[in-house]
Amino acid sequence: MNSEQTASVLVLLAEIRPEVDYRASEDYLGEGLLDSFDVVTLVHDLEQTFGVSIDGADIIPEYFANLDAIGALLHKNGVDA
């Protein structure tokens, strides 16, 4: 992800849980920073923000572990860096 995309994802994450420092974590789900409902919300927000459709098969914990993983998910679903 480029810096603008990263900033956009951080804004979306902050809208879900503003008290969390997402840059300091490497495993959002494992550390309890996001739950399954948060992931559903994030997928919807990513689709709206980036104009993509995220395949249901891609909604797995590995793609929501951290910023790099979310970037990989976006790239896989058509967002260029």
N, CA, C and O atoms as CSV, one atom per row, in Angstrom:
chain,resi,resn,atom,element,x,y,z
A,1,MET,N,N,0.839,-1.175,0.000
A,1,MET,CA,C,0.000,0.000,0.000
A,1,MET,C,C,0.879,1.231,0.000
A,1,MET,O,O,1.949,1.252,0.608
A,2,ASN,N,N,0.419,2.237,-0.678
A,2,ASN,CA,C,1.152,3.498,-0.612
A,2,ASN,C,C,0.712,4.252,0.648
A,2,ASN,O,O,-0.200,3.812,1.349
A,3,SER,N,N,1.348,5.362,0.929
A,3,SER,CA,C,1.083,6.072,2.185
A,3,SER,C,C,-0.347,6.613,2.250
A,3,SER,O,O,-0.942,6.653,3.327
A,4,GLU,N,N,-0.896,7.022,1.125
A,4,GLU,CA,C,-2.280,7.516,1.112
A,4,GLU,C,C,-3.262,6.385,1.430
A,4,GLU,O,O,-4.216,6.573,2.185
A,5,GLN,N,N,-3.019,5.219,0.850
A,5,GLN,CA,C,-3.875,4.065,1.122
A,5,GLN,C,C,-3.749,3.634,2.577
A,5,GLN,O,O,-4.743,3.300,3.222
A,6,THR,N,N,-2.528,3.642,3.085
A,6,THR,CA,C,-2.308,3.289,4.489
A,6,THR,C,C,-3.071,4.242,5.395
A,6,THR,O,O,-3.721,3.812,6.348
A,7,ALA,N,N,-2.993,5.526,5.102
A,7,ALA,CA,C,-3.707,6.520,5.907
A,7,ALA,C,C,-5.210,6.274,5.851
A,7,ALA,O,O,-5.894,6.403,6.867
A,8,SER,N,N,-5.729,5.923,4.681
A,8,SER,CA,C,-7.160,5.639,4.542
A,8,SER,C,C,-7.568,4.430,5.375
A,8,SER,O,O,-8.607,4.449,6.035
A,9,VAL,N,N,-6.755,3.382,5.343
A,9,VAL,CA,C,-7.061,2.182,6.129
A,9,VAL,C,C,-7.004,2.509,7.622
A,9,VAL,O,O,-7.850,2.046,8.388
A,10,LEU,N,N,-6.026,3.292,8.036
A,10,LEU,CA,C,-5.933,3.672,9.449
A,10,LEU,C,C,-7.155,4.477,9.894
A,10,LEU,O,O,-7.621,4.315,11.022
A,11,VAL,N,N,-7.671,5.328,9.034
A,11,VAL,CA,C,-8.889,6.081,9.348
A,11,VAL,C,C,-10.059,5.115,9.529
A,11,VAL,O,O,-10.833,5.243,10.478
A,12,LEU,N,N,-10.184,4.159,8.626
A,12,LEU,CA,C,-11.273,3.178,8.733
A,12,LEU,C,C,-11.164,2.374,10.022
A,12,LEU,O,O,-12.165,2.146,10.702
A,13,LEU,N,N,-9.964,1.951,10.354
A,13,LEU,CA,C,-9.754,1.198,11.588
A,13,LEU,C,C,-10.087,2.054,12.817
A,13,LEU,O,O,-10.698,1.572,13.770
A,14,ALA,N,N,-9.684,3.311,12.785
A,14,ALA,CA,C,-9.944,4.213,13.911
A,14,ALA,C,C,-11.438,4.469,14.083
A,14,ALA,O,O,-11.899,4.711,15.198
A,15,GLU,N,N,-12.195,4.417,12.994
A,15,GLU,CA,C,-13.639,4.573,13.098
A,15,GLU,C,C,-14.274,3.374,13.801
A,15,GLU,O,O,-15.315,3.501,14.447
A,16,ILE,N,N,-13.640,2.218,13.669
A,16,ILE,CA,C,-14.154,1.008,14.307
A,16,ILE,C,C,-13.790,0.987,15.792
A,16,ILE,O,O,-14.645,0.762,16.648
A,17,ARG,N,N,-12.515,1.223,16.081
A,17,ARG,CA,C,-12.034,1.228,17.473
A,17,ARG,C,C,-10.992,2.334,17.630
A,17,ARG,O,O,-9.798,2.092,17.454
A,18,PRO,N,N,-11.438,3.535,17.957
A,18,PRO,CA,C,-10.539,4.691,18.003
A,18,PRO,C,C,-9.475,4.636,19.099
A,18,PRO,O,O,-8.485,5.364,19.029
A,19,GLU,N,N,-9.659,3.799,20.093
A,19,GLU,CA,C,-8.705,3.740,21.202
A,19,GLU,C,C,-7.466,2.903,20.900
A,19,GLU,O,O,-6.545,2.855,21.716
A,20,VAL,N,N,-7.426,2.253,19.761
A,20,VAL,CA,C,-6.355,1.307,19.443
A,20,VAL,C,C,-5.267,1.960,18.590
A,20,VAL,O,O,-5.559,2.734,17.678
A,21,ASP,N,N,-3.995,1.635,18.903
A,21,ASP,CA,C,-2.870,2.053,18.073
A,21,ASP,C,C,-2.543,0.888,17.128
A,21,ASP,O,O,-1.789,-0.019,17.478
A,22,TYR,N,N,-3.118,0.935,15.944
A,22,TYR,CA,C,-2.962,-0.175,15.001
A,22,TYR,C,C,-1.546,-0.296,14.455
A,22,TYR,O,O,-1.144,-1.382,14.036
A,23,ARG,N,N,-0.796,0.771,14.449
A,23,ARG,CA,C,0.585,0.699,13.949
A,23,ARG,C,C,1.483,-0.104,14.887
A,23,ARG,O,O,2.528,-0.603,14.468
A,24,ALA,N,N,1.086,-0.231,16.142
A,24,ALA,CA,C,1.919,-0.902,17.140
A,24,ALA,C,C,1.659,-2.405,17.223
A,24,ALA,O,O,2.314,-3.103,17.998
A,25,SER,N,N,0.720,-2.904,16.440
A,25,SER,CA,C,0.346,-4.313,16.536
A,25,SER,C,C,0.682,-5.066,15.252
A,25,SER,O,O,0.640,-4.508,14.156
A,26,GLU,N,N,1.011,-6.321,15.410
A,26,GLU,CA,C,1.258,-7.203,14.280
A,26,GLU,C,C,0.170,-8.261,14.130
A,26,GLU,O,O,0.191,-9.038,13.176
A,27,ASP,N,N,-0.785,-8.297,15.068
A,27,ASP,CA,C,-1.839,-9.315,15.001
A,27,ASP,C,C,-3.120,-8.766,15.625
A,27,ASP,O,O,-3.410,-9.015,16.795
A,28,TYR,N,N,-3.878,-8.018,14.830
A,28,TYR,CA,C,-5.084,-7.360,15.325
A,28,TYR,C,C,-6.085,-8.339,15.939
A,28,TYR,O,O,-6.657,-8.063,16.994
A,29,LEU,N,N,-6.293,-9.458,15.296
A,29,LEU,CA,C,-7.255,-10.435,15.803
A,29,LEU,C,C,-6.692,-11.178,17.010
A,29,LEU,O,O,-7.381,-11.354,18.015
A,30,GLY,N,N,-5.465,-11.605,16.910
A,30,GLY,CA,C,-4.833,-12.352,17.994
A,30,GLY,C,C,-4.705,-11.548,19.279
A,30,GLY,O,O,-4.766,-12.106,20.375
A,31,GLU,N,N,-4.529,-10.240,19.145
A,31,GLU,CA,C,-4.409,-9.375,20.314
A,31,GLU,C,C,-5.761,-8.826,20.767
A,31,GLU,O,O,-5.837,-8.058,21.726
A,32,GLY,N,N,-6.825,-9.225,20.072
A,32,GLY,CA,C,-8.160,-8.791,20.459
A,32,GLY,C,C,-8.502,-7.359,20.083
A,32,GLY,O,O,-9.436,-6.778,20.635
A,33,LEU,N,N,-7.756,-6.786,19.148
A,33,LEU,CA,C,-8.023,-5.413,18.728
A,33,LEU,C,C,-9.221,-5.342,17.791
A,33,LEU,O,O,-9.917,-4.328,17.733
A,34,LEU,N,N,-9.454,-6.420,17.062
A,34,LEU,CA,C,-10.621,-6.542,16.182
A,34,LEU,C,C,-11.305,-7.869,16.472
A,34,LEU,O,O,-10.648,-8.865,16.778
A,35,ASP,N,N,-12.629,-7.875,16.374
A,35,ASP,CA,C,-13.366,-9.135,16.467
A,35,ASP,C,C,-14.041,-9.407,15.125
A,35,ASP,O,O,-13.875,-8.644,14.173
A,36,SER,N,N,-14.796,-10.489,15.053
A,36,SER,CA,C,-15.377,-10.877,13.765
A,36,SER,C,C,-16.355,-9.825,13.239
A,36,SER,O,O,-16.407,-9.594,12.031
A,37,PHE,N,N,-17.116,-9.195,14.102
A,37,PHE,CA,C,-18.021,-8.135,13.654
A,37,PHE,C,C,-17.227,-6.961,13.090
A,37,PHE,O,O,-17.612,-6.374,12.078
A,38,ASP,N,N,-16.112,-6.618,13.750
A,38,ASP,CA,C,-15.254,-5.541,13.260
A,38,ASP,C,C,-14.721,-5.854,11.867
A,38,ASP,O,O,-14.625,-4.964,11.022
A,39,VAL,N,N,-14.374,-7.117,11.624
A,39,VAL,CA,C,-13.858,-7.517,10.319
A,39,VAL,C,C,-14.929,-7.331,9.244
A,39,VAL,O,O,-14.631,-6.852,8.150
A,40,VAL,N,N,-16.156,-7.703,9.544
A,40,VAL,CA,C,-17.255,-7.518,8.589
A,40,VAL,C,C,-17.428,-6.032,8.281
A,40,VAL,O,O,-17.592,-5.646,7.124
A,41,THR,N,N,-17.391,-5.214,9.311
A,41,THR,CA,C,-17.499,-3.766,9.134
A,41,THR,C,C,-16.342,-3.247,8.289
A,41,THR,O,O,-16.540,-2.445,7.376
A,42,LEU,N,N,-15.134,-3.708,8.600
A,42,LEU,CA,C,-13.948,-3.260,7.866
A,42,LEU,C,C,-14.024,-3.667,6.401
A,42,LEU,O,O,-13.684,-2.871,5.525
A,43,VAL,N,N,-14.460,-4.882,6.118
A,43,VAL,CA,C,-14.584,-5.328,4.726
A,43,VAL,C,C,-15.528,-4.393,3.971
A,43,VAL,O,O,-15.211,-3.945,2.869
A,44,HIS,N,N,-16.661,-4.104,4.550
A,44,HIS,CA,C,-17.619,-3.193,3.910
A,44,HIS,C,C,-16.974,-1.831,3.663
A,44,HIS,O,O,-17.083,-1.275,2.570
A,45,ASP,N,N,-16.306,-1.301,4.678
A,45,ASP,CA,C,-15.677,0.017,4.552
A,45,ASP,C,C,-14.559,0.025,3.515
A,45,ASP,O,O,-14.414,0.994,2.769
A,46,LEU,N,N,-13.772,-1.041,3.461
A,46,LEU,CA,C,-12.705,-1.143,2.450
A,46,LEU,C,C,-13.305,-1.172,1.047
A,46,LEU,O,O,-12.807,-0.508,0.137
A,47,GLU,N,N,-14.371,-1.941,0.880
A,47,GLU,CA,C,-15.019,-2.018,-0.432
A,47,GLU,C,C,-15.530,-0.644,-0.862
A,47,GLU,O,O,-15.358,-0.253,-2.017
A,48,GLN,N,N,-16.148,0.080,0.048
A,48,GLN,CA,C,-16.684,1.400,-0.267
A,48,GLN,C,C,-15.567,2.407,-0.543
A,48,GLN,O,O,-15.646,3.182,-1.496
A,49,THR,N,N,-14.552,2.393,0.273
A,49,THR,CA,C,-13.466,3.368,0.153
A,49,THR,C,C,-12.624,3.150,-1.088
A,49,THR,O,O,-12.251,4.109,-1.763
A,50,PHE,N,N,-12.322,1.898,-1.397
A,50,PHE,CA,C,-11.405,1.591,-2.489
A,50,PHE,C,C,-12.118,1.137,-3.771
A,50,PHE,O,O,-11.462,0.877,-4.780
A,51,GLY,N,N,-13.440,1.040,-3.739
A,51,GLY,CA,C,-14.194,0.679,-4.938
A,51,GLY,C,C,-13.911,-0.722,-5.439
A,51,GLY,O,O,-13.834,-0.953,-6.646
A,52,VAL,N,N,-13.756,-1.656,-4.517
A,52,VAL,CA,C,-13.488,-3.044,-4.885
A,52,VAL,C,C,-14.543,-3.949,-4.272
A,52,VAL,O,O,-15.317,-3.535,-3.409
A,53,SER,N,N,-14.558,-5.174,-4.727
A,53,SER,CA,C,-15.399,-6.205,-4.135
A,53,SER,C,C,-14.466,-7.282,-3.593
A,53,SER,O,O,-13.752,-7.932,-4.356
A,54,ILE,N,N,-14.475,-7.463,-2.304
A,54,ILE,CA,C,-13.589,-8.445,-1.671
A,54,ILE,C,C,-14.286,-9.796,-1.668
A,54,ILE,O,O,-15.393,-9.939,-1.148
A,55,ASP,N,N,-13.631,-10.770,-2.249
A,55,ASP,CA,C,-14.159,-12.123,-2.346
A,55,ASP,C,C,-14.332,-12.713,-0.945
A,55,ASP,O,O,-13.459,-12.578,-0.088
A,56,GLY,N,N,-15.472,-13.367,-0.731
A,56,GLY,CA,C,-15.742,-13.986,0.563
A,56,GLY,C,C,-14.673,-14.975,0.987
A,56,GLY,O,O,-14.414,-15.134,2.179
A,57,ALA,N,N,-14.051,-15.641,0.025
A,57,ALA,CA,C,-12.988,-16.597,0.340
A,57,ALA,C,C,-11.750,-15.908,0.911
A,57,ALA,O,O,-10.895,-16.551,1.519
A,58,ASP,N,N,-11.666,-14.588,0.709
A,58,ASP,CA,C,-10.524,-13.830,1.221
A,58,ASP,C,C,-10.758,-13.271,2.623
A,58,ASP,O,O,-9.878,-12.622,3.188
A,59,ILE,N,N,-11.915,-13.516,3.172
A,59,ILE,CA,C,-12.202,-13.002,4.513
A,59,ILE,C,C,-11.754,-14.049,5.524
A,59,ILE,O,O,-12.550,-14.789,6.101
A,60,ILE,N,N,-10.435,-14.070,5.707
A,60,ILE,CA,C,-9.775,-15.008,6.617
A,60,ILE,C,C,-8.854,-14.215,7.539
A,60,ILE,O,O,-8.398,-13.132,7.174
A,61,PRO,N,N,-8.581,-14.741,8.721
A,61,PRO,CA,C,-7.774,-13.995,9.697
A,61,PRO,C,C,-6.435,-13.482,9.163
A,61,PRO,O,O,-5.993,-12.399,9.548
A,62,GLU,N,N,-5.799,-14.232,8.298
A,62,GLU,CA,C,-4.483,-13.845,7.798
A,62,GLU,C,C,-4.506,-12.489,7.095
A,62,GLU,O,O,-3.508,-11.768,7.113
A,63,TYR,N,N,-5.630,-12.137,6.480
A,63,TYR,CA,C,-5.718,-10.867,5.760
A,63,TYR,C,C,-6.119,-9.687,6.652
A,63,TYR,O,O,-6.251,-8.562,6.170
A,64,PHE,N,N,-6.308,-9.940,7.933
A,64,PHE,CA,C,-6.707,-8.870,8.840
A,64,PHE,C,C,-5.787,-8.795,10.056
A,64,PHE,O,O,-6.159,-8.248,11.094
A,65,ALA,N,N,-4.585,-9.349,9.918
A,65,ALA,CA,C,-3.640,-9.380,11.032
A,65,ALA,C,C,-3.002,-8.022,11.302
A,65,ALA,O,O,-2.760,-7.666,12.455
A,66,ASN,N,N,-2.729,-7.264,10.241
A,66,ASN,CA,C,-2.032,-5.983,10.402
A,66,ASN,C,C,-2.159,-5.178,9.109
A,66,ASN,O,O,-2.816,-5.611,8.162
A,67,LEU,N,N,-1.529,-4.009,9.078
A,67,LEU,CA,C,-1.628,-3.149,7.899
A,67,LEU,C,C,-1.081,-3.809,6.635
A,67,LEU,O,O,-1.663,-3.676,5.559
A,68,ASP,N,N,0.027,-4.513,6.768
A,68,ASP,CA,C,0.605,-5.189,5.594
A,68,ASP,C,C,-0.348,-6.241,5.035
A,68,ASP,O,O,-0.499,-6.372,3.821
A,69,ALA,N,N,-0.984,-6.984,5.927
A,69,ALA,CA,C,-1.920,-8.020,5.491
A,69,ALA,C,C,-3.138,-7.407,4.807
A,69,ALA,O,O,-3.610,-7.920,3.792
A,70,ILE,N,N,-3.643,-6.316,5.360
A,70,ILE,CA,C,-4.781,-5.638,4.738
A,70,ILE,C,C,-4.365,-5.094,3.373
A,70,ILE,O,O,-5.142,-5.144,2.420
A,71,GLY,N,N,-3.147,-4.576,3.278
A,71,GLY,CA,C,-2.621,-4.110,1.993
A,71,GLY,C,C,-2.556,-5.226,0.975
A,71,GLY,O,O,-2.891,-5.024,-0.192
A,72,ALA,N,N,-2.124,-6.410,1.408
A,72,ALA,CA,C,-2.072,-7.573,0.508
A,72,ALA,C,C,-3.475,-7.967,0.047
A,72,ALA,O,O,-3.676,-8.328,-1.112
A,73,LEU,N,N,-4.434,-7.895,0.955
A,73,LEU,CA,C,-5.824,-8.201,0.613
A,73,LEU,C,C,-6.335,-7.210,-0.437
A,73,LEU,O,O,-6.950,-7.605,-1.427
A,74,LEU,N,N,-6.077,-5.943,-0.212
A,74,LEU,CA,C,-6.515,-4.930,-1.180
A,74,LEU,C,C,-5.859,-5.135,-2.545
A,74,LEU,O,O,-6.517,-5.041,-3.581
A,75,HIS,N,N,-4.562,-5.414,-2.534
A,75,HIS,CA,C,-3.840,-5.644,-3.784
A,75,HIS,C,C,-4.407,-6.858,-4.518
A,75,HIS,O,O,-4.597,-6.824,-5.734
A,76,LYS,N,N,-4.676,-7.928,-3.773
A,76,LYS,CA,C,-5.225,-9.141,-4.381
A,76,LYS,C,C,-6.578,-8.875,-5.024
A,76,LYS,O,O,-6.953,-9.530,-5.996
A,77,ASN,N,N,-7.307,-7.909,-4.476
A,77,ASN,CA,C,-8.638,-7.612,-4.967
A,77,ASN,C,C,-8.690,-6.381,-5.869
A,77,ASN,O,O,-9.754,-5.796,-6.075
A,78,GLY,N,N,-7.529,-5.992,-6.405
A,78,GLY,CA,C,-7.516,-5.007,-7.468
A,78,GLY,C,C,-7.080,-3.604,-7.142
A,78,GLY,O,O,-7.132,-2.735,-8.013
A,79,VAL,N,N,-6.647,-3.342,-5.909
A,79,VAL,CA,C,-6.164,-2.006,-5.556
A,79,VAL,C,C,-4.679,-1.955,-5.833
A,79,VAL,O,O,-3.906,-2.726,-5.265
A,80,ASP,N,N,-4.277,-1.037,-6.716
A,80,ASP,CA,C,-2.856,-0.883,-7.031
A,80,ASP,C,C,-2.183,-0.008,-5.989
A,80,ASP,O,O,-2.779,0.933,-5.465
A,81,ALA,N,N,-0.945,-0.332,-5.703
A,81,ALA,CA,C,-0.177,0.443,-4.711
A,81,ALA,C,C,0.316,1.736,-5.289
A,81,ALA,O,O,0.978,2.510,-4.596
